[in-house]
Amino acid sequence: MLCWKKEKKKLELIILCLQEDECKLILEERKNQRTIVNNYFLQGEKLHYGAEMLSNIKKTSLDLSIAFDLLLNINTALKNKSIVNRYSPLLTCLLLWEILSVIIL
């Protein structure tokens, strides 16, 4: 539990830093986008933060090659209900919709 609290504080700091345009540049790197999908979309506790990070990427910079893994991870989160059982499920779903609309459209 203590590890998750530390991790949550780190993630909240990352989200806070994303208010600055210079910090968003880090997210434009494909390697970082893949890391977000592989690390933050596998666990329900972190899914909201991953969605928040990906939603801060410009449409032109989003690496569409992560789409398949992203969809698989979202599907897994829906099946095990980790989206609805975690922090702010409505906001998480809205962020996911925002990301998916970029990928699909």
Beta strands, then each sheet from edge to edge (+ up, - down):
end
